[in-house]
Structure formats: structure tokens, C-alpha cells
Amino acid sequence: MNLPEPDAERLDDYRFQMGHDAGNLALVLDNLTDVLRLLGQHKVYCRVEKGLRAGEPPLDIVELTRLLEATKDLVKDSLLRLKSQ
């Protein structure tokens, strides 16, 4: 696996703290959170200029955000199940 050095260190820390699988999921959760934050910034600056949706983010950005949030919820649920076992 080719992770940048900071991510590889975080992954090692998570695996040490939580175990192998839970550590992997924790890093995925962190990365999804970072992507959602960046997408949120993009939604602020990228707006529809004309029509009924003027001033709102484009539909592809809205759908991508929804999909990532649902994925993040699934990862969170899996991580909580692993922690409870």
C-alpha cells in the first residue's frame, strides 16, 4: 500500500490503538471527513448562476456529498461494531 508518510504514521497509530481492522476503518473515516470538509468549501464557492437553482451548489456536488456522508455512516457503524466486540 502506497500511503504518504503522514498517513502511514497515522495508520500505524490507529492500528496500535484499536487493532488492525478498526485502525484501517478509523483512517478511512478521517479521510472521508477531510474530503467532506473540502467538498463543503467547494460548495460555498461553486454555485449555480442562473435558473431555479440560482445560488445553490451544483447537483453533482450535492449528490457526491450525500453519497460520501452515507459511506461515512456505514464506516462509522462498522467501527462501532468492531469496538463493541
N, C-alpha and C positions, 0 to 999 in steps of 0.2 A: 504494500500500500504506500502510495507516494503522498504523504501529508507534509505540508510545510512545517518547519521546526517548531514554531509556537503551538500549532495544533497537535503535533505528535507528543509534545510535552504535556499538554492538557489531557490528551487521551490517556497517557500513562498515569497521570494523577487520578483521573476518573476511574480507571481500571483498578488502581491500587485501593481507592476508597470504597468502590461499590462492587467490584468484581468485573470480569471480562465483558459479559453481555450488557449489564447495566451501565458500565462505563462507556461502551460504544453508543448506547442509546442516549446517554447524557450529553455526549459530544454532538450527536445528531440534533438533539433538542437545542443546544446552544447555537449551532449553525443555522437551524431553522429560525430561531429568534433573531439572529443577525440579519438574515435575508428579509424577514418580515419588516424589520426596522428600516432597512434600505428601501424596500418597496414602499413603505409608508412615506418616506421622504420624497420618493418619486411621484407618489400620488398627489403630494402638495404642489409640485411644480409642473406636472404634466396634466393639463386639463383640456376638456373638450371646449372648443371656442364657439361653435355655432350649434343651433338646433335646440331641441327639447332638453338635451342633457348638458347644456352650456354651463361651464363652471364645475362640472363633475369629472372624476377621473375616467379614463377610457375603460370600456367594458372588459378588455383583456386584462387590464391591471386589477380590476375588481374581481374577476374570476380567478386570477392567479393568487390573489390574496386569500380568497375563500378556500381554495384548494390547499394552500400552504398551512392555513390555520387548522383545517380538518386533519391534515397529515400530522401536524404538531400535536393535536389532541390524541391521535392514535399512539404516537410515540410516548406521550406523557402517560397514557393509560398502561401501556406495556411496561414502562419503567416502574410505575407504582405497583404493578402486579409482581414484578421481579423483586422489588424491595420487600414485599409482604411475605414472600416465600421463604 
